[in-house]
Amino acid sequence: MDYQSQYRDLTIYYNALKKATKKNGAVPDTTLKWLRLVETTLFELQELAHMEKAYIQKSRTMNNLIEMVYSSAPNLE
């Protein structure tokens, strides 16, 4: 799953809705609850996006290491 893209997309949507609610005088309670839920979700998505990025970097490093191990294996002939 691409958490970084989901985080960016949800942040854009959240910021647009939050901006729209500031222009409106009365904001429904359900909207305020939804905004709080999205804030929590964004925090969790950000954490997952960081872990995903670290995993991808670690995976690349491991793939490079594996390639190096195979390419440097001694010839037994």
N, C-alpha and C positions, 0 to 999 in steps of 0.2 A: 504494500500500500504506500502511496506517495503522500506522507504526512506533511511534507513541506508545501506542496501545492495546495493541499486542503487547508493548511494554516493560512496561506496567503489569500485564498479565495474567501474563507470565512471572515478574515480580518477586513477585507474590502467591504463585504456585505454588512458586517457589524458596524464599521465606521460610518457607512452611508446611513444606516438606520439610526444610529446614535445622533448623527448630525441632524437628521430629519426630526427626531423627537425633541431636540433642543429648540428648533424653530416653532414647534407646536407648544401651546400653553399647557394643556392638560394631557398627560401621558397616562394611558391605561395601566393599571397595576399589572396586568398580564404581560404587557410589553416590558415593563421594568423587570419582572421576574425572568423573562426571556433573555434580556440583556445580561443579567447576572449569570444565567446558565451559560450563555455564550462566552462570557469572560472566563468562567471556570474551564469550559471546553477548550478555549484558546490556549489557556495555560497548559493543559494536558497535551494538546496537540504540539505545542512548542517543545515540550519535553520529549515527546515521541519523535519529533522532527530532528532534534539534536542527537538522539540515540540512533535514528536511522542514518543520519549523516556519518556518525562515528562508525557504525557497522559497515557502511559502504566503503569508507576509507580503510578500515581494518581488513575487509574482504579483498580489496585491491592489493594491499600489502601482502596478505597471505598468498594470493595468486602469484604475485611476483616472486615471493620466496619459494613457492612450490616449483615454479618454472626454473629458478636458479638451481634448486636442488637437483632436478632432473637433468638440466643441461650440464651440470658439473659432476655428474656421476662418473666414477672411474670406469674405464673400459676394461672388461675382464677377458679380453682376447689374448 
